[in-house]
Amino acid sequence: METCHILVVEDDQDINRLLCRILTDGGYDVRPAFSGSEAVLWAEQYDYDLVLLDLMLPGLTGEEFIARMRKKKTMPILVLSAKAGLEDRVNVLRLGADDFIPKPFDNDEVLARVEAQLRRYTRYNGTDKAESDVIDFNGLVINKETHTCTLYDQPLVLTPIEFNLLWLLCENRGRVLSSEELFEKAWGEKYFNSNNTVMVHIRRLREKMHEPPKNPRFIKTVWGVGYKIEK
């Protein structure tokens, strides 16, 4: 299996060194970056399979890095930060981050979350082609094998999680999927009642699809139940 390449963006040298060691011991190829500006330089020059990102960085903040990358890159971005308030977590998810780990962190949890993100990324980018499916309806075409999606012939640049959520909704057209079901299938983790991660990602997905907030054409909210796409 091909080695995955990870960019570790953390300005604290000791923490950066620790994260690099955790990932290197896990079998990954790692490049450290110590500022947002340096991270942009590396991320634009090379294709990384995942970025592990602090938020409070010199030069360019983590939030600015996410916003810039999501204009053209789909690799998972896993935020690891001491800014662990609800508003901070929601903000970075809205910007396009795929997961959030608060500091101080557990070494095993970091490695497990990295592995989980990479499994999704390789599966939906064609590295793991166990299944080939295309859904085509109402101007939306989504290809599970090539991890491509177009809306009215215009490409949608989706993160693996966004792609997974849209595929699940399209695959189950006409059926309401609860936030719990969407979360556990897309993230592969246990859902908690206070978890608003699905809502944040659905909102970002609608924005990318240019869905009107009051009467979206595709992703409908069934209040108190979940989300669905009509047949």
C-alpha positions in Angstrom: 0.0 0.0 0.0 1.3 3.5 -0.9 2.5 5.6 2.0 0.3 8.5 2.9 1.8 12.0 3.1 0.8 14.3 5.9 1.5 18.0 6.5 1.8 18.9 10.2 1.3 22.6 10.8 2.1 23.7 14.3 4.3 26.6 15.4 5.3 25.1 18.8 8.4 23.1 17.9 8.0 20.6 20.7 4.4 19.8 19.8 5.3 19.7 16.1 8.1 17.3 16.8 5.8 15.1 19.0 3.1 15.0 16.3 5.6 14.1 13.6 6.9 11.3 15.7 3.4 9.9 16.4 2.7 9.9 12.7 6.0 8.6 11.6 5.8 5.8 14.0 2.3 5.1 12.5 4.0 4.6 9.1 3.2 7.9 7.5 5.5 10.3 5.6 5.4 13.6 7.4 6.5 17.2 6.6 6.5 19.8 9.4 5.5 23.4 8.9 5.7 26.1 11.5 3.6 28.9 10.2 0.5 29.3 8.1 2.4 30.9 5.2 4.9 28.0 5.1 2.0 25.6 5.2 0.4 27.3 2.1 3.7 27.1 0.3 4.0 23.3 0.9 0.3 22.6 0.3 0.3 24.4 -3.0 3.5 22.8 -4.2 2.7 19.2 -3.2 -0.5 17.0 -2.9 -0.8 15.9 0.7 -3.2 13.2 1.8 -4.0 15.0 5.1 -3.2 18.2 6.9 -3.0 18.3 10.7 -3.5 22.0 11.6 -3.1 24.3 14.6 -5.2 27.5 14.4 -3.1 30.0 16.2 -0.2 30.4 13.7 2.1 33.2 12.8 1.8 34.6 9.3 -1.5 33.1 8.2 -4.0 31.8 10.8 -5.3 28.2 10.6 -8.8 29.6 9.7 -7.3 31.5 6.8 -5.3 28.4 5.7 -8.5 26.3 5.6 -10.5 29.0 3.6 -7.7 29.3 1.1 -7.2 25.5 0.7 -10.9 24.7 0.3 -11.0 26.8 -2.9 -9.0 24.1 -4.7 -8.0 21.2 -2.4 -10.1 18.4 -1.0 -7.7 16.5 1.3 -8.9 16.1 4.9 -7.9 18.9 7.3 -7.8 17.8 10.9 -7.7 20.8 13.3 -5.9 20.4 16.6 -6.2 23.5 18.8 -6.5 24.9 22.3 -9.3 27.1 20.9 -11.8 24.4 21.8 -15.0 26.4 22.4 -18.2 25.5 20.6 -18.0 28.6 18.4 -14.4 27.8 17.4 -15.3 24.2 16.5 -18.4 25.2 14.5 -16.4 28.0 12.7 -13.6 25.7 11.4 -16.1 23.0 10.3 -18.1 25.6 8.4 -14.8 26.8 6.7 -14.2 23.2 5.6 -12.3 21.3 8.3 -13.1 17.7 8.6 -12.5 17.0 12.3 -11.4 18.8 15.5 -9.3 17.6 18.3 -8.9 19.9 21.4 -5.5 20.4 23.1 -4.2 18.8 25.3 -4.6 15.8 23.1 -4.1 12.0 23.5 -1.5 10.5 21.2 -3.6 7.5 20.4 -6.6 9.6 19.6 -4.7 11.7 17.2 -3.4 8.6 15.3 -6.9 7.0 15.3 -8.6 10.1 13.9 -5.9 10.5 11.2 -6.4 6.9 10.2 -10.2 7.4 10.1 -9.9 10.4 7.8 -7.4 8.8 5.5 -9.7 5.7 5.1 -12.5 7.9 3.9 -10.2 10.0 1.7 -8.6 7.0 -0.1 -12.0 5.3 -0.5 -13.7 8.2 -2.1 -10.8 9.3 -4.3 -10.5 6.1 -6.2 -7.6 4.6 -4.3 -9.9 1.9 -3.0 -12.2 0.9 -5.8 -14.3 -1.8 -4.3 -17.5 -0.3 -5.8 -18.4 1.7 -8.9 -21.6 3.7 -8.9 -23.0 6.8 -10.5 -26.1 8.7 -9.5 -27.5 11.1 -12.1 -30.7 13.1 -11.5 -32.0 16.7 -11.8 -28.7 18.0 -13.0 -26.7 16.5 -10.2 -24.1 13.8 -11.2 -22.2 12.1 -8.4 -19.6 9.3 -9.1 -18.5 7.3 -6.2 -15.6 5.6 -7.9 -13.9 8.7 -9.2 -15.1 10.9 -6.3 -16.4 13.5 -8.7 -19.6 15.5 -8.6 -21.1 18.1 -11.0 -24.2 20.2 -10.7 -25.6 21.5 -14.0 -22.3 20.5 -15.6 -20.3 22.6 -13.1 -17.8 20.7 -10.9 -18.4 20.7 -7.1 -15.2 20.6 -5.0 -16.2 18.5 -2.0 -14.3 17.2 0.9 -14.5 13.5 1.6 -17.1 14.1 4.4 -19.2 16.4 2.2 -19.1 13.9 -0.7 -20.0 11.1 1.7 -23.0 13.0 3.1 -24.3 13.9 -0.4 -23.8 10.3 -1.6 -25.8 8.9 1.4 -28.6 11.4 0.8 -28.7 10.7 -3.0 -28.5 7.0 -2.4 -31.5 7.1 -0.1 -33.6 9.6 -2.1 -37.1 10.0 -0.7 -36.1 8.7 2.7 -35.4 10.9 5.7 -32.0 10.2 7.3 -31.5 11.4 10.9 -28.4 13.3 12.0 -27.5 10.3 14.0 -27.6 7.9 11.0 -25.7 10.4 8.8 -23.0 11.0 11.4 -22.4 7.3 12.2 -22.3 6.3 8.5 -20.2 9.3 7.3 -17.8 9.5 10.2 -17.9 6.0 11.5 -18.2 7.1 15.1 -20.8 7.1 17.8 -23.2 10.0 17.7 -23.9 12.2 20.7 -27.1 14.2 21.1 -25.2 17.5 21.4 -23.3 16.9 18.2 -24.1 19.6 15.6 -21.4 18.5 13.2 -23.8 17.1 10.6 -25.8 20.4 10.6 -22.6 22.4 10.0 -21.5 20.2 7.1 -25.0 20.1 5.5 -25.0 23.9 5.6 -21.6 24.1 3.9 -22.7 21.5 1.3 -25.8 23.6 0.5 -23.6 26.7 0.1 -21.4 24.9 -2.4 -24.5 23.8 -4.3 -25.8 27.4 -4.2 -29.0 26.2 -2.5 -31.4 29.0 -1.3 -31.7 28.7 2.5 -35.5 29.0 2.6 -36.4 26.6 -0.2 -33.5 24.4 -1.2 -34.0 22.3 -4.3 -32.0 19.3 -3.2 -31.3 18.8 0.5 -34.4 19.3 2.5 -34.6 19.7 6.3 -37.3 17.7 8.0 -37.5 19.5 11.3 -36.9 17.4 14.4 -36.2 14.3 12.2 -33.2 14.9 9.8 -32.5 15.5 6.1 -33.6 14.1 2.8 -33.4 14.5 -1.0 -36.7 14.1 -2.9 -37.0 11.4 -5.6 
